[in-house]
């Protein structure tokens, strides 16, 4: 049996997992860099959620690729 669940209690584990992947890909990344990469690569959900959906739908692949692109001097 399956059910549809939503809300932060459902999304938080997914976001935490993507953040873990991002830190694994770039252990030197700062929290601000992780947050920026995560939010800037999200797919907008504005049309489906006119009352607000944060930064949108998380895109794990783009987020990890974005954090990998950060070079340290």
Secondary structure, 3 states (H helix, E strand, C coil): CCCCCCCHHHHHHHHHHHHHHHHHHCCCCCHHHHHHHHHHCCECCCCCCCCCCCCCECCHHHHHHHHHCCCCC
